[in-house]
């Protein structure tokens, strides 16, 4: 058998080399996927080529979801060389071979042993071959074929989401797109209409519609109003088989919310508001609230308030409370019950944001009248002036009337008023006030200069009065509270010329001792000035002079400089400390007041020792004098001891040694001058 195959192969190759042109079409025929044809051995050395009958196949079909009692016949494999004697054996391999697909090796029948689902697997690729049953020698080349699972409509459409949520502005035009819903079908879209879907609306009519082919939901009614109905529930169905009877379907729910637009103006729920305010209320105090209702929401419902008219526009103001959307009316200026008891305001409420699309729905504002009644209150008394200034002369007798303050009750009852002084402003109790009529009087004589020192002011004493109002209208104000008001009162103490001028400082003059022949100096010994506690009207200008009894004083004179100063001059020379080292010169100072006041002040003038240039050396009393009964050496020794003692003592200002010499008539004298300081 093996030799026959070798011989047959050699003959085939030789025939192919010799007759390539003749056999070319037949070689092309073997490339076709067939399962038939064979070679036969003819006479020796000759190969016969049989014509090939063929049924050509490459795929089978099997319907999915078959649930019959017997396996499903998929198809049959058969070779032309199969004479039915059972010598040919059919073999199946590939995807699902032996498990899903089995073949009868004698007949070539292929059966599916399991139920197939196209959605799990749409096709299977298998290999078929015919072999000799005894030797398993292949009789045909293996051929590949496909078993396709044929679809049936066994899957309903499914939407991508179980529920959808969408928004669309209210009052949208008909046909406005809201949302697109999409469903899918697991069946084969290329076979029949199992996956051809059509959309329809089951719930939500007549407000919305859906496009059958795209699933786009659109508005179907005009002017849908959010304020009437805000939320809609729509049910959309997707059906396969092109929507025909017998098709499978699936549904989804769509919640559609109408979003707000500013299509409603604000409206006050009433035409008039009644409010009241006490005349005792302070500016900024809330009087009342108004509110315009706007059914829109968000920024479309924002409302702002303003006062557009009325006789209280200057006294009241309105602000917007954006948390509560209320207009808050507040007091802008104080009101007075006695002056005007009622006011009227025209308040406007307007939308902040206006949509131009709906401007025809306007105007987006509304007005309301607000009537405000002023309530009477127990007011404090009112002074006729914001402050008072009075004058009184110093030294005035106790009980002198200084002036008067006057207040009135602004209430219609005009209750009586009592006056009193706030003693924190008059600790020394210089003044008193009549509680009935407000007259202010002194309690003691006043000294302007003393008050000036105490108050640290120049010419004013400020006294403040606390004026207490006693209310007697118990029926109107049952709590019997007292109201009080305060007013500043400044009392000026007028000056009286009761203080004489005095030296401005403790002056002291010095003059050098000299002989009679030395000319007099034209420079003053000292220049003096004065001071007066009285006001300038009773003070400068000052007049300086000597007392009448010493107007012809032989030693000194006073020259008035007419500028509130005066110079003291010596009228002679030859002053000697041995004769007199200290002079006391009385000087009279008069002021220009009415009547004039004067005082006598004493100027101390010392006679001092001076050098040749007129510089002061010492103004001590007569120097110590030592007789020259001692020898010159003894005097020097004494002097040395003194110098040593002075050198070890505390600092000294000056020391002068004057050696006066000696004559036969007068012994020599040594004078030592030095001041001593105590440390």
C-alpha positions in Angstrom: 0.0 0.0 0.0 2.8 2.3 0.9 4.6 1.6 -2.4 1.5 2.4 -4.4 1.2 5.8 -2.8 4.8 6.6 -3.6 4.4 5.5 -7.2 1.2 7.5 -7.5 2.9 10.6 -6.2 5.8 10.3 -8.6 3.5 9.9 -11.5 1.5 13.0 -10.4 4.6 15.1 -10.3 5.8 14.0 -13.7 2.4 14.7 -15.2 2.4 18.2 -13.7 5.8 18.9 -15.2 4.8 17.7 -18.6 1.4 19.1 -18.9 1.4 22.2 -16.7 -0.8 24.2 -19.1 -3.3 21.4 -19.4 -3.7 20.9 -15.7 -3.7 24.5 -14.5 -7.5 24.9 -14.4 -7.8 21.8 -12.3 -5.2 23.1 -9.7 -7.3 26.2 -9.3 -10.3 24.0 -8.6 -8.6 22.3 -5.7 -8.2 25.7 -4.0 -12.0 25.8 -3.5 -13.1 24.6 -0.1 -14.7 21.3 -1.1 -15.1 18.0 0.5 -15.0 15.7 -2.4 -12.8 14.3 -5.3 -10.1 11.7 -5.3 -7.4 10.1 -7.5 -7.6 6.6 -9.0 -4.8 4.4 -10.2 -5.3 3.4 -13.8 -3.1 1.4 -16.1 0.5 1.1 -15.3 2.3 4.4 -15.9 -0.9 6.3 -16.4 -2.9 8.6 -14.1 -6.5 9.3 -14.8 -8.1 12.5 -13.8 -11.8 12.3 -13.0 -14.2 15.2 -13.4 -15.3 16.6 -10.0 -18.9 16.9 -9.0 -19.2 19.3 -6.2 -21.5 20.8 -3.8 -19.5 23.6 -2.3 -20.3 24.8 1.2 -18.6 27.0 3.8 -21.3 27.8 6.4 -24.3 26.4 8.2 -27.1 28.1 10.2 -28.7 27.2 13.5 -31.6 29.0 15.2 -30.9 30.2 18.7 -32.9 29.4 21.7 -34.1 26.0 20.3 -35.7 24.1 23.2 -37.0 20.9 21.3 -36.5 17.4 22.8 -34.0 16.3 20.1 -30.7 17.8 19.1 -30.9 20.2 16.2 -29.6 19.1 12.8 -27.2 21.7 11.7 -26.2 20.1 8.4 -24.6 17.2 6.7 -21.1 16.5 5.3 -20.7 14.2 2.4 -17.9 13.2 0.1 -18.3 11.9 -3.5 -16.1 9.0 -2.7 -18.5 7.9 0.0 -20.2 4.8 -1.6 -22.1 4.1 1.6 -20.1 1.0 2.5 -18.9 2.7 5.8 -15.2 2.9 4.8 -15.2 6.7 5.2 -15.1 8.3 8.5 -16.1 12.0 9.1 -14.2 13.9 11.7 -15.2 17.3 13.2 -12.8 19.7 15.1 -12.8 23.3 16.1 -14.9 25.6 18.4 -17.5 23.7 20.3 -16.7 20.4 18.5 -17.6 17.4 20.7 -19.4 19.5 23.3 -21.9 21.7 21.4 -21.6 20.2 18.0 -21.3 16.4 17.3 -21.0 14.6 14.0 -22.2 11.1 12.9 -18.9 9.8 11.6 -20.7 7.5 9.2 -23.4 9.8 7.8 -21.7 13.1 8.3 -24.8 14.6 10.0 -23.9 17.5 12.4 -26.2 18.1 15.4 -26.2 20.9 18.1 -26.6 19.3 21.4 -27.2 22.5 23.5 -29.4 25.6 23.2 -27.5 28.4 21.7 -27.7 32.1 22.5 -26.7 34.5 19.7 -26.2 37.3 22.2 -23.5 35.2 24.0 -21.9 33.9 20.8 -22.9 34.7 17.2 -20.9 32.0 15.3 -18.5 29.0 15.6 -15.6 28.1 13.3 -15.2 24.3 12.7 -12.9 22.0 10.7 -14.3 18.9 8.8 -12.3 16.1 7.2 -13.0 12.6 5.6 -10.5 9.9 6.5 -10.2 6.2 5.8 -12.0 4.4 8.6 -9.4 1.7 8.9 -6.2 3.6 8.4 -7.3 7.1 9.3 -5.6 8.2 6.1 -7.1 11.6 5.0 -9.1 11.2 1.9 -9.7 15.0 1.5 -7.9 18.0 2.8 -9.5 19.5 5.9 -12.1 22.2 5.1 -13.1 25.1 7.4 -16.7 26.1 7.7 -18.7 28.4 10.0 -21.9 27.7 11.9 -23.8 30.9 12.5 -26.4 31.2 15.2 -29.4 32.7 13.6 -31.1 35.5 15.6 -34.6 35.5 16.9 -36.3 38.4 18.7 -35.6 37.4 22.2 -34.3 40.6 23.8 -36.4 43.6 24.7 -35.0 47.1 24.3 -33.2 48.5 27.4 -32.6 52.2 28.2 -29.2 53.4 29.3 -30.7 54.7 32.6 -33.7 53.6 34.5 -34.7 57.2 35.2 -33.7 60.5 33.6 -33.9 64.1 35.0 -34.1 67.1 32.8 -34.8 70.9 33.0 -36.4 73.2 30.6 -37.3 76.9 31.1 -40.9 77.6 31.7 -42.9 79.3 28.8 -40.6 77.7 26.2 -41.7 77.5 22.7 -43.4 74.4 21.3 -40.7 72.0 20.0 -38.0 73.0 22.4 -35.6 70.1 23.0 -35.6 68.9 26.5 -33.5 65.7 26.6 -32.7 62.7 24.4 -33.2 59.2 25.8 -31.5 56.2 24.2 -32.3 52.5 24.3 -30.4 49.5 23.0 -31.4 46.0 21.8 -29.1 43.0 22.1 -30.6 41.3 19.1 -28.9 41.3 15.7 -29.4 44.6 14.0 -28.4 43.1 10.6 -31.1 40.4 10.6 -34.7 41.3 10.4 -36.3 44.0 12.6 -35.4 42.5 16.0 -33.2 45.5 16.9 -35.1 48.2 15.0 -36.4 50.5 17.7 -39.3 53.0 17.7 -39.8 55.5 20.6 -43.2 56.6 21.9 -44.6 58.5 24.9 -46.9 56.6 27.3 -47.3 59.3 30.0 -46.7 63.1 29.9 -49.1 64.1 27.1 -50.1 66.6 26.0 -47.2 68.6 27.5 -44.4 66.7 25.9 -43.7 64.6 22.8 -40.9 62.3 21.7 -39.3 61.8 18.3 -39.9 58.1 17.2 -36.5 57.5 15.6 -34.2 59.7 17.9 -35.8 59.6 21.3 -35.6 63.4 21.7 -38.2 64.7 24.0 -39.6 68.1 23.1 -42.2 70.5 24.6 -45.7 70.1 23.1 -47.6 73.0 24.7 -46.8 76.7 24.8 -46.6 78.9 27.9 -46.2 76.1 30.5 -46.1 78.0 33.8 -43.8 76.9 36.6 -45.8 78.7 39.1 -48.8 76.5 38.1 -47.0 73.2 37.9 -43.2 72.8 38.3 -42.6 69.1 37.8 -43.8 66.6 35.2 -43.3 62.8 35.0 -43.0 61.4 31.5 -42.8 57.7 30.6 -41.1 56.8 27.3 -41.3 53.4 25.5 -38.8 51.9 23.1 -40.2 49.0 21.0 -38.4 46.7 18.6 -39.7 45.1 15.4 -40.1 48.6 14.1 -42.9 49.2 16.6 -45.1 46.5 15.0 -47.2 44.1 16.9 -45.3 41.3 18.5 -42.3 43.5 19.2 -40.7 43.6 22.6 -40.5 46.9 24.5 -38.8 48.7 27.4 -39.7 51.9 29.3 -38.0 54.6 31.3 -39.2 57.4 33.5 -38.2 61.0 32.8 -38.7 63.7 35.5 -38.8 67.1 33.8 -38.6 70.3 35.9 -39.6 73.7 34.6 -36.9 76.2 35.5 -38.0 79.7 36.5 -37.9 82.9 34.4 -38.9 86.3 35.5 -42.4 86.3 34.1 -44.2 87.7 37.2 -44.0 91.2 38.6 -44.1 91.8 42.4 -47.5 92.5 43.9 -48.4 93.9 47.3 -51.0 91.8 49.0 -52.8 95.0 50.3 -53.2 98.5 49.1 -52.5 100.3 52.4 -50.2 99.6 55.4 -50.8 101.3 58.8 -47.8 101.9 61.0 -46.9 104.1 64.0 -43.8 105.6 65.5 -43.1 107.3 68.8 -41.9 110.8 68.7 -39.2 109.6 71.2 -37.8 107.2 68.6 -34.2 108.0 67.4 -33.1 108.0 63.8 -32.3 104.5 62.5 -35.1 102.9 64.5 -37.3 100.5 62.6 -40.9 101.7 62.0 -42.4 98.7 60.2 -42.0 96.4 57.2 -43.8 95.9 53.9 -43.5 92.9 51.6 -44.4 92.5 47.9 -45.0 88.9 46.8 -43.2 87.6 43.7 -43.9 84.0 42.8 -40.6 83.8 40.9 -37.6 82.3 42.6 -33.9 83.0 42.8 -32.7 86.2 41.3 -35.9 86.4 39.3 -37.8 87.0 42.6 -35.5 89.6 44.0 -37.3 92.8 44.9 -35.9 96.2 45.9 -37.9 98.9 47.7 -37.9 102.7 47.5 -40.0 105.6 48.6 -41.2 107.5 45.5 -43.6 110.0 47.0 -45.2 111.3 50.2 -45.0 114.0 52.8 -42.6 111.9 54.9 -39.8 111.4 52.3 -37.4 113.6 54.3 -38.2 111.9 57.6 -38.3 108.2 56.7 -36.2 105.9 54.6 -36.6 102.3 53.4 -34.0 99.5 52.9 -34.3 96.0 51.6 -33.9 93.0 53.7 -32.7 90.5 51.1 -33.0 87.5 53.4 -36.8 88.0 54.0 -37.4 90.1 50.8 -39.1 92.8 52.9 -38.9 96.5 52.8 -37.7 97.9 56.2 -39.0 101.4 56.9 -36.8 103.3 59.3 -36.8 106.7 60.9 -34.4 109.1 59.2 -35.0 112.2 61.3 -36.8 112.8 64.6 -40.6 113.4 64.4 -42.6 115.6 66.7 -46.1 114.7 67.8 -46.9 118.4 68.6 -45.8 119.5 65.1 -47.3 116.8 62.8 -49.1 113.7 63.9 -49.3 111.6 60.7 -47.4 111.0 57.5 -48.0 109.2 54.2 -45.5 107.4 52.0 -45.8 105.8 48.6 -43.5 102.8 48.5 -42.5 101.0 45.3 -41.4 97.4 44.9 -39.5 96.5 41.7 -37.7 93.5 40.4 -33.9 93.7 40.4 -33.4 91.5 37.3 -35.8 91.9 34.3 -35.9 89.4 31.4 -36.3 91.3 28.1 -38.2 88.4 26.6 -41.0 89.0 29.0 -41.0 92.8 29.1 -44.5 92.8 27.6 -45.7 91.2 30.9 -44.6 94.3 32.8 -44.3 96.6 34.4 -42.3 94.6 36.9 -43.1 96.8 39.9 -45.9 97.7 42.2 -46.7 100.5 44.7 -48.4 100.7 48.0 -49.4 103.5 50.4 -47.9 103.5 53.9 -49.6 105.7 56.6 -47.5 106.4 59.6 -49.1 107.8 62.8 -46.8 109.7 65.3 -47.4 108.7 68.9 -47.1 111.2 71.7 -44.2 110.5 74.1 -43.1 112.0 77.4 -40.3 114.2 76.1 -37.6 115.9 78.1 -37.9 119.7 78.5 -36.3 121.9 75.9 -34.2 124.9 76.7 -34.8 128.0 74.7 -31.1 128.3 73.9 -28.5 125.6 73.2 -26.2 127.3 75.7 -26.1 130.3 78.0 -23.4 132.9 78.8 -23.7 135.2 81.9 -21.5 137.7 83.6 -21.0 138.8 87.2 -18.4 141.1 88.8 -16.0 139.7 91.2 -16.4 140.7 94.8 -20.2 140.9 94.2 -22.2 140.3 97.3 -23.7 136.9 98.0 -27.2 136.6 96.4 -26.3 138.7 93.4 -28.4 137.6 90.4 -26.2 136.3 87.6 -28.8 135.5 85.0 -31.6 133.1 84.1 -32.1 129.9 82.1 -35.4 129.0 80.7 -36.9 125.7 79.4 -40.3 124.6 78.3 -42.2 121.3 78.1 -42.6 120.3 74.4 -45.5 118.1 75.2 -49.1 119.3 74.8 -49.7 119.1 78.5 -47.0 121.7 79.2 -46.2 120.2 82.6 -44.2 122.3 85.2 -40.4 122.3 85.2 -38.0 122.4 88.1 -34.4 123.5 87.8 -31.3 122.3 89.6 -27.5 122.6 89.2 -25.4 119.5 88.5 -23.1 119.8 91.5 -20.3 117.9 89.7 -19.8 121.1 87.7 -19.9 123.4 90.8 -18.1 121.6 93.5 -17.5 124.8 95.5 -21.1 125.7 95.3 -20.5 129.3 94.2 -24.0 129.5 92.7 -27.6 128.5 93.3 -30.6 128.4 91.1 -34.3 129.0 91.8 -36.0 125.7 91.1 -39.2 127.4 89.9 -38.0 130.2 87.6 -34.4 129.4 86.8 -32.7 132.5 88.2 -29.0 131.9 89.0 -27.5 133.7 92.0 -24.1 133.8 93.8 -23.7 132.2 97.2 -20.5 134.0 98.2 -18.3 136.8 96.9 -16.2 135.7 94.0 -12.5 136.5 93.5 -11.6 136.3 89.8 -8.0 135.8 90.5 -8.6 133.0 92.9 -11.1 131.3 90.6 -8.7 131.7 87.8 -6.0 129.8 89.7 -8.4 127.0 90.8 -10.0 126.4 87.4 -6.7 126.8 85.4 -8.5 129.0 82.9 -7.9 132.6 81.9 -11.1 134.5 82.5 -13.9 132.0 82.5 -15.6 129.7 84.9 -17.8 127.1 83.2 -20.8 125.9 85.3 -23.2 123.3 83.9 -26.8 122.9 85.1 -28.8 119.7 85.1 -32.4 120.8 84.7 -34.8 118.1 85.8 -38.4 118.0 84.4 -41.1 116.6 86.7 -44.0 115.1 84.7 -47.4 115.2 86.4 -49.5 113.5 83.7 -49.7 110.1 85.5 -52.8 109.1 83.4 -50.9 109.3 80.2 -47.6 107.9 81.5 -48.4 105.5 84.4 -44.8 104.7 85.1 -44.3 108.3 86.4 -40.9 108.5 84.9 -39.0 111.8 85.0 -37.4 113.4 82.0 -34.5 115.7 82.2 -32.3 117.8 79.9 -29.0 119.6 80.4 -27.6 122.8 79.0 -24.1 124.3 79.4 -24.0 127.7 81.2 -20.8 129.7 81.1 -20.4 132.4 83.8 -17.8 135.0 83.2 -16.4 136.7 86.3 -15.7 140.4 85.4 -12.5 141.9 86.7 -12.4 144.6 89.4 -9.1 146.5 90.0 -8.5 145.1 93.4 -4.9 144.0 93.1 -1.9 146.4 93.2 1.1 145.7 90.9 4.2 144.2 92.4 7.8 143.5 91.3 7.8 140.9 88.6 10.8 139.3 90.4 12.9 139.7 93.6 15.2 142.3 92.1 18.6 143.2 93.7 21.0 146.0 92.6 24.8 146.3 92.9 27.0 149.4 92.7 30.8 149.6 92.8 32.4 151.6 95.6 34.4 154.4 94.2 35.9 157.8 95.1 34.2 161.1 94.7 36.2 162.1 91.6 35.1 159.2 89.4 32.4 160.3 86.9 28.9 158.8 87.3 27.8 156.0 84.9 24.9 156.5 82.6 24.0 152.8 82.9 21.1 151.8 85.3 22.0 149.9 88.3 19.1 147.5 87.6 16.0 147.5 85.3 12.8 146.5 87.0 9.3 145.5 85.8 6.0 144.7 87.4 3.2 142.2 87.4 -0.6 142.6 88.1 -3.1 139.8 88.8 -5.9 141.9 87.4 -7.1 141.8 83.8 -5.2 143.9 81.3 -7.8 146.5 81.4 -6.9 147.2 85.1 -3.2 146.4 84.8 -0.5 147.9 82.5 0.5 150.5 81.9 2.6 150.7 85.1 4.0 153.9 86.6 7.3 153.7 88.6 8.3 156.4 91.1 10.0 157.1 94.5 7.8 157.8 97.5 7.0 161.6 97.9 9.0 161.8 101.2 12.2 160.7 99.4 11.6 162.2 96.0 14.9 164.1 96.4 16.9 161.1 97.6 20.6 162.1 97.3 21.8 158.6 96.5 19.4 157.0 93.8 16.7 158.0 91.4 14.1 156.1 89.3 13.4 156.8 85.6 10.2 155.3 84.1 10.9 153.9 80.6 7.2 154.1 79.7 7.2 150.5 78.5 6.2 149.0 81.9 9.8 149.0 83.0 12.0 151.4 84.9 15.7 151.9 85.5 17.4 152.7 88.9 20.3 155.1 88.6 22.9 156.4 91.1 22.8 160.1 91.7 26.4 160.4 93.1 29.7 158.5 93.4 32.0 157.7 96.2 30.0 154.8 97.7 32.1 153.0 100.4 31.3 149.8 102.1 33.1 151.0 105.2 30.5 153.6 105.5 27.4 151.7 104.3 27.4 148.5 102.2 23.6 148.1 101.8 20.8 150.4 100.8 17.1 149.7 100.8 15.3 151.8 98.2 11.4 152.0 98.3 9.8 152.2 94.8 6.1 153.0 94.2 4.3 151.1 91.4 0.9 152.2 90.2 -1.4 150.6 87.6 -3.8 152.2 85.1 -7.0 150.8 86.6 -10.0 152.7 87.9 -9.5 153.5 90.7 -5.7 153.0 90.4 -4.0 150.6 92.7 -0.4 151.0 93.9 2.1 149.3 96.1 5.5 150.2 97.5 8.2 147.6 96.8 11.7 147.6 98.3 14.8 147.3 96.1 18.0 146.1 97.8 21.2 147.8 96.5 24.6 146.4 97.7 27.9 148.2 97.6 30.5 145.9 96.1 34.2 145.9 95.4 35.0 146.0 91.7 38.1 145.7 89.5 39.4 148.5 87.3 37.0 147.5 84.6 34.0 147.6 86.9 33.5 143.9 87.3 32.2 142.8 90.7 34.8 141.2 92.9 33.0 140.9 96.2 29.9 142.2 97.8 30.7 140.9 101.4 30.6 143.1 104.4 33.8 144.9 105.7 36.9 142.7 105.3 38.8 141.2 108.2 41.8 143.4 109.1 45.1 142.1 110.6 47.5 144.6 112.2 51.0 144.5 110.9 52.5 144.2 114.3 53.9 140.9 113.1 56.9 140.6 111.0 56.7 140.0 107.4 57.8 136.4 107.7 55.1 135.7 110.3 52.5 137.2 108.0 53.7 135.0 105.2 53.6 131.9 107.4 50.0 132.7 108.5 49.0 133.2 104.9 50.5 129.9 103.9 48.6 128.1 106.7 45.4 129.7 105.5 46.1 128.7 101.9 46.7 125.1 103.0 43.5 125.0 105.0 41.5 126.4 102.1 43.1 123.8 99.8 41.8 120.9 101.9 38.4 122.4 102.5 35.4 122.4 100.2 35.4 124.3 96.9 35.5 128.1 97.3 34.3 130.8 95.0 37.0 133.3 95.3 39.8 134.6 97.5 41.4 138.0 97.3 44.7 139.1 99.0 45.2 142.7 99.2 48.4 144.0 100.6 47.9 147.5 101.5 51.5 148.3 102.5 52.7 150.3 105.5 54.1 153.6 106.4 55.8 154.9 109.5 52.6 156.5 110.4 50.3 153.5 109.7 51.3 149.9 110.2 50.8 147.6 107.2 47.5 145.9 106.9 46.8 142.6 105.1 43.1 142.0 104.1 41.9 138.6 103.1 38.5 138.2 101.6 36.9 134.9 100.9 33.4 133.4 100.9 32.7 130.2 102.7 30.4 127.5 101.4 29.0 124.7 103.5 28.8 121.4 101.7 
